[in-house]
């Protein structure tokens, strides 16, 4: 079974549900989610 990062699971869930906006505290703990969402959007 391939390994999937937690950030990828969160990003995919947000994208699959067509979430347009997210409000978070920024920092290293959430940066992977931001990056994955940005990559999917472009």
Secondary structure, 3 states (H helix, E strand, C coil): CCCCCHHHHHHHHHHHCCCCCCCCCCCCCCHHHHHHHHHHHC
